[in-house]
Amino acid sequence: MKAGCCAIAGLLLSACVDTVAPQTVPLTLPLADGRAQAVRIGPQSFVVNRRALDQVGLRVTRVEGRDLEYSEGAIAKKAAEAYCAGFHRRLDPAAIGRFSLPNAWVFGGDCL
């Protein structure tokens, strides 16, 4: 009988506990020195380089398969967003992408 009372008391107490997920703290970004980091989107692998010329930007290229093309800006942006998500951050919504030869997409902005 005592075990049944403890189980019921445990259920009642667990109903009072706040089950909100803990906040994720943004991680420190690596230096903007062009160091490559692999990012996976589904079956495809990409390399994202965070570099600073006149401002910080993200350069995205595909690792396996064919090179990125002009029409693949959306998948390149997903790779840049996944890079930022790896640091518990989001890609700057004002980051404008442009196709850059040879076969890369560059986003003028950083992870916030």
C-alpha positions as CSV (number, residue, x, y, z in Angstrom):
1,M,0.0,0.0,0.0
2,K,2.9,2.4,0.8
3,A,4.5,1.9,-2.6
4,G,1.2,2.8,-4.3
5,C,0.9,6.0,-2.3
6,C,4.5,7.0,-3.3
7,A,3.8,6.4,-6.9
8,I,0.7,8.6,-6.8
9,A,2.6,11.3,-5.0
10,G,5.3,11.1,-7.6
11,L,2.9,11.6,-10.4
12,L,1.2,14.5,-8.7
13,L,4.6,16.2,-8.1
14,S,5.8,15.6,-11.6
15,A,2.7,17.5,-12.9
16,C,4.0,20.6,-11.0
17,V,7.4,20.6,-12.7
18,D,8.0,23.0,-15.6
19,T,9.0,21.0,-18.7
20,V,10.3,23.9,-20.8
21,A,13.5,22.9,-22.6
22,P,16.7,24.7,-21.4
23,Q,17.8,27.7,-23.5
24,T,20.7,26.9,-25.9
25,V,23.6,29.3,-25.4
26,P,25.2,30.5,-28.7
27,L,28.7,29.1,-29.1
28,T,31.7,31.1,-30.0
29,L,32.2,31.4,-33.8
30,P,35.6,30.5,-35.3
31,L,37.8,33.3,-36.6
32,A,36.7,34.6,-40.0
33,D,39.9,33.3,-41.6
34,G,38.4,31.1,-44.3
35,R,38.8,27.9,-42.4
36,A,36.6,25.2,-44.0
37,Q,33.8,23.4,-42.1
38,A,31.8,20.5,-43.5
39,V,28.0,20.7,-43.4
40,R,25.6,18.0,-44.4
41,I,22.1,18.7,-45.9
42,G,20.4,15.3,-46.5
43,P,22.6,13.2,-48.7
44,Q,24.7,16.2,-49.8
45,S,27.9,17.5,-48.2
46,F,29.0,21.2,-48.4
47,V,31.9,23.2,-47.2
48,V,31.3,26.5,-45.6
49,N,34.1,29.1,-45.2
50,R,33.6,32.0,-42.9
51,R,35.8,34.8,-44.1
52,A,36.2,38.5,-43.8
53,L,37.1,40.7,-46.8
54,D,35.4,44.1,-46.1
55,Q,32.7,42.4,-44.0
56,V,32.2,38.8,-42.7
57,G,30.6,36.5,-45.2
58,L,29.9,32.8,-45.7
59,R,31.1,31.0,-48.8
60,V,29.4,27.7,-49.7
61,T,30.6,25.0,-52.1
62,R,29.6,21.4,-52.6
63,V,32.0,18.6,-51.6
64,E,30.7,15.6,-53.5
65,G,29.0,15.4,-56.9
66,R,28.7,18.3,-59.3
67,D,29.6,21.9,-58.5
68,L,27.0,24.4,-57.3
69,E,25.2,26.2,-60.1
70,Y,23.6,29.6,-60.3
71,S,20.1,28.0,-59.8
72,E,21.1,26.3,-56.5
73,G,21.0,29.4,-54.2
74,A,18.3,27.9,-52.0
75,I,20.3,24.8,-51.1
76,A,23.4,26.9,-50.6
77,K,21.4,29.1,-48.2
78,K,20.3,26.0,-46.3
79,A,23.9,24.9,-45.9
80,A,24.8,28.4,-44.6
81,E,21.9,28.2,-42.2
82,A,23.0,24.7,-41.0
83,Y,26.5,26.1,-40.4
84,C,25.1,28.8,-38.2
85,A,22.8,26.3,-36.4
86,G,25.9,24.3,-35.5
87,F,26.8,27.2,-33.3
88,H,23.3,27.7,-31.9
89,R,22.9,30.8,-34.1
90,R,20.9,31.8,-37.1
91,L,22.0,33.2,-40.4
92,D,21.5,37.0,-40.6
93,P,18.1,37.4,-42.4
94,A,19.6,40.4,-44.3
95,A,22.4,38.2,-45.7
96,I,22.2,38.5,-49.4
97,G,23.5,35.7,-51.5
98,R,25.3,35.9,-54.8
99,F,26.8,33.4,-57.2
100,S,30.5,33.5,-57.2
101,L,32.8,31.8,-59.7
102,P,34.2,29.2,-59.4
103,N,30.9,27.5,-58.5
104,A,30.2,28.8,-55.1
105,W,27.5,30.9,-53.3
106,V,28.6,33.7,-51.1
107,F,26.3,35.2,-48.4
108,G,27.2,38.7,-47.3
109,G,26.4,38.4,-43.6
110,D,27.2,36.4,-40.6
111,C,25.6,34.1,-38.0
112,L,23.7,36.1,-35.3
